[in-house]
């Protein structure tokens, strides 16, 4: 059986890049089954010690010192200069990977895995035998939008929003290769949609909460960066009207602290979990989410109409600024950098008539219905073209 081989380039700086790689793989199998072989490579950390150190340092900064991301970002931007036509670090590993796997399509979902990587792929495999594409998950442009996203030789470049697409064009992306194709979320986010009745059962029977209270979802990235212990006492002051869902990610220390705090505050209802695959359901039953400006979580929040309160404790990272700016300008989503900031939002939303609605309505207006399969068909179609195989019907 003839298969199209697709190499997805990602890295675990935060969780969004890997989430989009996983989403693509799941959609590819759902739509094409065994006609497509997807191989996901966390290339930065696997190809060189320098890349591995950079990824680890990024994740340490995200948890401990977000303000350090500003100088870190400027250093990473230097790759746009040294990786113009080739790769500075990890080239040997990447070339061996290309020779062994021989992909028909190289699909990058990470800013540092575009420039140079496409040129090397064409040199190793032949320009007629491989196509190179990018999905950029940024919401807007400006400071924080890495120049490394844009390789002018890309065959197709997919943006999340028209605003982000326009900025890529300013950086030199050819207009005929630029498309806007939505959020690239896993199939379950489209298939597992709760009705009013199933929402009530999920809240009451699975989470052990009440379906008639304002529900605040305290989110975190996969690495567990959060400020839950500062925020929970504020929410507890509204215990007669507010309840919480607390997600701790891969942070055992925070999980233990929150469990202990809950035991000491029986008057406040909250559900606690560590790392979860249920975010698509939790967002559907929440009235708001407190989170940093991670693109994947914020895209899901928009999809499920759950307004965002942005966590800016310790500064906003450059990449997060793009997301925060998009929702601040488009919907006036609150930005807090202290527990007092959350108290101010809760007083406005809970105690004042129409306070919450003043944010919810413009937030929902940013949402649009997307053809979630269009991106997959266009990408995989390029792979069939490079493999010189007739495009098959989908499942």
KOLMIDO-658109 format. One record per residue: residue in three letters; x, y, z of N, C-alpha, C in turn. Coordinates in steps of 0.1 Angstrom, whole numbers, plus 5000, padded with zeros to 4 digits. Example, Ala and Ser with C-alpha at 12.3 -4.5 7.8 and 13.67 -1.06 7.14 Angstrom:
% KOLMIDO-658109
Ala513249435078512349555078513249675078
Ser512849785071513749895071512950005079
This chain:
% KOLMIDO-658109
Unk500849885000500050005000500950125000
Unk500650224991501350344990500950435002
Unk501950495009501650585020502350715018
Unk501750825022502450955023503050965036
Unk504350995037505051015049505151165053
Unk504751195065504751335069505551345082
Unk506551435081507451465093506951595099
Unk506551585112506051705119507151745129
Unk507651875127508651925135508152005147
Unk508451975159507952035171508952045182
Unk508652105193509452105205508652135217
Unk509052095229508252105241508652235248
Unk508652345241508752475248507352515251
Unk506852495263505452505266504752385261
Unk503452385260502752275255502052285242
Unk501952415237501152435226501652375213
Unk502952375211503452325198503152175197
Unk503452105208503251955208501751925207
Unk500852015213499451995212498951995198
Unk499552095190499152105176499651995168
Unk500851945171501451825164500551705166
Unk500151685179499251575182497851595175
Unk497351715175496051735168496151695154
Unk497251745147497351705133497451555131
Unk498151485139498351345138496951275140
Unk496151315149494851255152493951285140
Unk493951405135493051435123493551355111
Unk494851345109495351275097494851125097
Unk494851065109494450925110492950915109
Unk492251005115490751005114490251015100
Unk490951105092490451135078491051045068
Unk492250995070492950915060493450775064
Unk493250745077493650615082495150585078
Unk495350465072496650415070497250455057
Unk496550555050497150605038498150715041
Unk498250755053499250855057499950805070
Unk501250825069502150795081502650925086
Unk502350955099502851075105503851045116
Unk504951115115506051095124506351235131
Unk506151235144506351365152507751355158
Unk508551465156509851475161510051595170
Unk510351585182510751695191512151735188
Unk512351805177513651815171514651895178
Unk514252005185515252085191515952005202
Unk515151945211515751875222516451745218
Unk516051685207516651555203517851575194
Unk518051685188519051695177520351755183
Unk520351825194521651885199521551915214
Unk522651925220522751965234522352105236
Unk522652195227522352335227520752345227
Unk520152275218518752275217518052225229
Unk518552115235517952065247518052155258
Unk519252225260519452325270518452435268
Unk518252485256517352595253515952565257
Unk515552445254514152405257513952395273
Unk514952335279514852325294514852465301
Unk515652555295515752685301514452765299
Unk513952745287512652815284511552775294
Unk511452645296510452595306510752635320
Unk511952645324512352695337511952835339
Unk512152915329511853055329510253075330
Unk509552995323508153005323507552975337
Unk508152885344507752855358508252945368
Unk509452995367510153065378510353215375
Unk510553255363510953395360510453445347
Unk509153465345508653505331509353625325
Unk509853715334510453835328511753805321
Unk512353695324513653655316513353625302
Unk512053605298511753565285512053675275
Unk512153795280512453915271513853905265
Unk514953895274516253875268516353735261
Unk515753635266515753505259515153515245
Unk514053585244513453605231514453675221
Unk515153775226516053845217517153755212
Unk517653665221518753575217518253475206
Unk516953425209516453325199516153395186
Unk515853525186515653595173516953595164
Unk518053575171519353565163519353445154
Unk518553345157518553235147518053275134
Unk517253385133516753425120517853475111
Unk518953505117520153555110521053435106
Unk521353355116522353245114521753125107
Unk520353115107519752995100519053045087
Unk519653135080519053175067518953065057
Unk519952985055519952885044520252745049
Unk520652735062520952605067520652605082
Unk521252505089520952485104522252495111
Unk522252565122523452585130523652475140
Unk522652425147522752325157521852205153
Unk522352085154521551965152521451925137
Unk522251975129522051945114522351805111
Unk523351745118523651605115522451515118
Unk521851535130520751455134519551465124
Unk519351595120518151615111518451555097
Unk519651565092519951505079519751355079
Unk520251295090520051145091518651105092
Unk517851185099516351165100515751175086
Unk516051275079515551285065515951175056
Unk517151125057517651015049516950885052
Unk516650865065516050745070514550735067
Unk513850855070512450855069511950895055
Unk512650975049512351025035510951085034
Unk510551185042509251235042508851305029
Unk507551295025507051375014506651515018
Unk506351525031505951655036506651685049
Unk507251805051507851845063506951955068
Unk506351935080505352025086505852075099
Unk506152205100506652265112505552335120
Unk505452315133504552385141505352465152
Unk506552495150507452565159508252665152
Unk508352785159509052895152510452875149
Unk511152795158512552775156512852655146
Unk511852605139512052485131511552515117
Unk511852635112511452665098512652705090
Unk513252825093514352875085515552775086
Unk516052745074517152645073516652505072
Unk515652465080515152325080514552285066
Unk513852385060513252355047514252345036
Unk515252425037516352425027517152295028
Unk517452245040518152125042517252005037
Unk515952005039515151895035515151895019
Unk515052005013515052004998516451954993
Unk517451994999518851954995519051804996
Unk518451745007518651605010517651515001
Unk516451564999515451474992515151514978
Unk515551634974515151684961513951774961
Unk514051884955512951984956511551924951
Unk511651834941510451784936509751674944
Unk510551624954510051504962509651544976
Unk509651674980509251704994508551844993
Unk507551865001506951995003507152035018
Unk507252165020507552225033506452325037
Unk505852305049504752385053504952425068
Unk504252535072504252585085502852615090
Unk502552585103501352635110501852715121
Unk501452845121501852945131500652965140
Unk500852945153499652945162499553085169
Unk500253185165500153315171498753385167
Unk498253465177496953535174497153665167
Unk498253735169498453865164499953885161
Unk500354005156501754035152502354135161
Unk503654165159504354265167505354205175
Unk505754275186506854215195506354085201
Unk507153985199506853855203506553755192
Unk506253815180506053725168507453705162
Unk507953585164509353555160509553565144
Unk510653625140510953625126511253485121
Unk511553395130511853255127510653185121
Unk509453235124508253165118508353165103
Unk508853275097508653295083509953255075
Unk509753145067510753105057510053135044
Unk510653225036510053275024509953165013
Unk510653055015510552945005509452845008
Unk508652865019507652775024506652755012
Unk506152625011505152595001503752655005
Unk503352635018502152685023502352725038
Unk501852845042501952895055500552925061
Unk500252855072498952865078498952945090
Unk498053045091497953135103496653105110
Unk496653135123495453115131494453225128
Unk494853355126493953465125494453555113
Unk493553625107493953725097494953825102
Unk494853865114495753955120497153905120
Unk497353775124498653715124499153695110
Unk498253655101498653645087499253775081
Unk498553885084499054005078500454045083
Unk500754005096502054035101503053955094
Unk502753825091503653735084503953795070
Unk502953855064503153915051504154035052
Unk504054115063504954225065506454175067
Unk506554045072507953985073508453925060
Unk507653935050508153885037507553765032
Unk506553705039505853585034505153615021
Unk505353535010504653554997503153544999
Unk502353644995500853634998500153514992
Unk500653454981499953344975500253214983
Unk501053214993501353095001500753115015
Unk500053225018499453245031498053215032
Unk497653135042496253095044495853105059
Unk494653145061494153145075493253025077
Unk493552935087492852815088492552775103
Unk492352875111491752845124492752785134
Unk492252705143492952675156493652545157
Unk493452445148494152315148494052255162
Unk492852215166492552155178492252005176
Unk492451925186492251785185490751755181
Unk490551635175489151605171488151605182
Unk488551565194487651565205487051695208
Unk487751805205487251935208486051975199
Unk485951905188484851925179483751825180
Unk484151705185483151595186482451585199
Unk483251615210482751595223482151725229
Unk480951765224480351885227479151855237
Unk479151915248478151885258476851955256
Unk475751895258474451965258474152025272
Unk473052095273472752155286472552045297
Unk471951935293471751825303473051755306
Unk473851725296475051655299476051745307
Unk475951875305476751975313476451955327
Unk475151955330474651955344475151825351
Unk475051715344475451585349476951585351
Unk477751635342479151645343479651725355
Unk478951835357479351925368478951865381
Unk477751805382477351755395477851615398
Unk477851525388478151385391479651355390
Unk480351425380481751395378482651485386
Unk482351615386483151715393482751735408
Unk481551695411481051715425480751865428
Unk480451945418480152085420478652115418
Unk478252235419476952275417476752345403
Unk475652315397475452365383474852505383
Unk474552565395473952695395474952805401
Unk476252775401477252865406478152915395
Unk478653035397479653085387480953005389
Unk481452945378482552855379483852915373
Unk484852925381486152985377487152865375
Unk487652855363488652755360490052815361
Unk490852765371492252805373493152715365
Unk493652765354494352685344495852695346
Unk496552615339498052615340498552545327
Unk499752565323500352495312500752355317
Unk501152275307501552135311502652125321
Unk503552225321504652225331504252275345
Unk502952315346502452345360502752485365
Unk503052585356503252725361501952775365
Unk501852835377500552885382500652975394
Unk499553035398499553115410498253085418
Unk497952955418496752915424496652955439
Unk497652945447497652965461497353115465
Unk497753205455497353345457495953375454
Unk495353295444494053325438492953265446
Unk493153145451492053075458491453145470
Unk492253215478491653285489490753395485
Unk491053455473490153555468488753495464
Unk488853385457487653325453486853275465
Unk487453225475486853185487485953285494
Unk486353415492485553525497484153535491
Unk484053475479482753475472482153335472
Unk482353255483482053115483480553095481
Unk479653185485478253165484477753175469
Unk478653225460478253245446479253175436
Unk480453155441481553115432482052975436
Unk482452895426483152775428484352765418
Unk485252675420486452665412486752525407
Unk487352525395488052405390489452435389
Unk490352355396491752395398492552285391
Unk493252325380494152235373495652265376
Unk496352165380497752185385498852145375
Unk498452085364499452035354500351935361
Unk501551925355502551835361503351905372
Unk502651945382503252015393502751945406
Unk503451845411502951775423502851855435
Unk503851955436503852045448502652125449
Unk502252185438501052275438499752185441
Unk499752065435498551975437498451945452
Unk499551915458499451885473499052005481
Unk499552125477499152245484497652275483
Unk497152265471495752295468494852195475
Unk495252065475494451965482494351995497
Unk495552035503495552075517494752205520
Unk494852295511494052425512492552385512
Unk492152305503490652265502490152205515
Unk491052125521490652055534490352155545
Unk491152275544490952375554489852475551
Unk489252465540488252565536486952485530
Unk486352415539485152335535484052425530
Unk484052555533482952635528483052665513
Unk484152635507484352675493484452545485
Unk483652535474483552415466484652425455
Unk485452325453486352325442486752185438
Unk486952165425487452035420488852055416
Unk489751955420491151965418491651845409
Unk492551875399493151775391494551815388
Unk495351715384496751755379496651775364
Unk497551705357497451715342496151645337
Unk495551705328494251655324494051655309
Unk493351565303492951565289491451605288
Unk490951665299489551695299489251845297
Unk490351925293490152065292488952105283
Unk488752035273487652065264486352055271
Unk486251965281484951955288484952065299
Unk486052085306486052175317485752315313
Unk486252355301485952485295484452505292
Unk483852395288482452405285481552425297
Unk482052385309481152405321481752515330
Unk482652595325483252705332482752845327
Unk482552935336482153075332483353165328
Unk484553125333485753205330486953115333
Unk488053145326489353075329490453175333
Unk491153155343492353235346493553155341
Unk494253215331495353145325496353245320
Unk497553205317498553285310498153285295
Unk498953355287498553375273498953265264
Unk498953135269499253025260498253015249
Unk498652995237497752995225496752885225
Unk497252765229496352645228495152665238
Unk495452695250494352715260493452825256
Unk494052935252493153045248492353015236
Unk492852945227492052905215490852815219
Unk491152725228490052635233489052725241
Unk489452815249488552895256487652975247
Unk488253025236487453105226486453005219
Unk486852895215486052795209484852755217
Unk485052745230483952705239483352815247
Unk483652945242482953065247483153085262
Unk484353065267484753075281485653195282
Unk485153315286485953435286487253415295
Unk488253485291489653475298489953585307
Unk490553555319491153645327492653615326
Unk493453705321494853675318495753695331
Unk496453595334497453585345498753655340
Unk499053775345500253845342501253855354
Unk501053765363501953765375503453745369
Unk504353835374505753825370506053865356
Unk505153945350505353995336504653895326
Unk504453945314503953875303505053835293
Unk505253715290506253675281505953725267
Unk507053755259506853815245505853735237
Unk505853605237504953525229503553535234
Unk503353545247502053565253501453695250
Unk502353805248501853935246500953935233
Unk501253855223500553845211499053805214
Unk498953705223497653655226496853755235
Unk497553805245496853895254496454025246
Unk497254075237496854185229495654165221
Unk495554045215494454015206493154015214
Unk493153955226491853945234491554075242
Unk492654145245492454275252491754375242
Unk492354385230491754485221490454435215
Unk490254305213489054255207487854245217
Unk488154215230487054185239487254255253
Unk488354325255488554385268488754285279
Unk489354165276489554065286490454115297
Unk490154095310490954145321492354095322
Unk493254175326494654125328494954155343
Unk495354055350495654075364497154035367
Unk497754105376499154075380499254055395
Unk498154045402498154025416496753965420
Unk496653915433495453865438494353975439
Unk494854095442493954215442493254235429
Unk493954205418493354225405492254125403
Unk492354005407491253905406490153955414
Unk490354005426489254055435488454165428
Unk489154255421488554355414487654305403
Unk488154205396487354145385486054075391
Unk486253995401485153925407484054025413
Unk484554135419483554225424482754285412
Unk483354315401482754365390481754265383
Unk482254145382481454045375480353985383
Unk480653965396479653895405478653985411
Unk479154105416478354185424477654295416
Unk478054325404477454435396476654375384
Unk475454415383474554365372475254395358
Unk475254295350475754305336477254315335
Unk477954315346479454325346480054215338
Unk479654095340480253975333479853985318
Unk478554015315478054015302478854125293
Unk479354225299480054335292481354275285
Unk481854165291483054105285482653985277
Unk481653905282481353785275480853805261
Unk480053915258479453935245480553965235
Unk481454065237482554085227483553975226
Unk483653895237484553785236483953675226
Unk482753655227482053555218482053605204
Unk482053735202482053795189483353765181
Unk484453735189485753705182485753565177
Unk484753485181484753345177484153335163
Unk484653235155484153205142484053055140
Unk483153015132483052875128484152835118
Unk484952735120485952705111485752565105
Unk486252545093486252415087487552345091
Unk487352265102488552205108489252105099
Unk488652055089489251955081489952015069
Unk489752145066490352205054491852215055
Unk492352245067493852255069494452115066
Unk493752015072494351875070494351835056
Unk493251855049493251815035494251895026
Unk494452015029495452095021496852045024
Unk497152025037498451975040498751835034
Unk497851745036498051605032498051605016
Unk497251685010497251694996498651734990
Unk499351824997500751854993501651734994
Unk501351655004502151535005501951434994
Unk500651414990500351324979500951374966
Unk500951504964501651564952503051534952
Unk503751554963505251524964505551384962
Unk504651294967504851144965504451094951
Unk503851194943503351154930502351044931
Unk501451054941500350954942499051034941
Unk498050974935496751034933496151044947
Unk495551164949494851184962493651094964
Unk493651024975492450934977491351004983
Unk490150934983489050984991489350965005
Unk488751055014488951035028488050935034
Unk488250895046487450795052485950835054
